[in-house]
Amino acid sequence: MAAVRNRGEGWKLTQLEAATRLKVTQPRLNDLLRGHFNKFSLDGLVELAARAGIKVKVSWSAAPGRRLSASPGGRQHKRQVA
């Protein structure tokens, strides 16, 4: 989420103006900037990054010693938000 912080700092806006641009409240943006990521869902963080103009790519793999179960059709689990 450092990318969102860096993007916002590049805008040269107040926290309130940046929050408005990202369509969140100022206290919500403050939570993000202070690293309180546990207050956000993964979807919420991805959406904020997308609103900031950051391309997000999410992928995962099995933990050491574990296997990922195959999804129907053998598709990989990936999601991209522009």
Helices and strands as residue ranges (DSSP letters): H 2-10, H 15-22, H 26-33, G 37-39, H 42-51, E 56-59, G 72-74, E 78-81
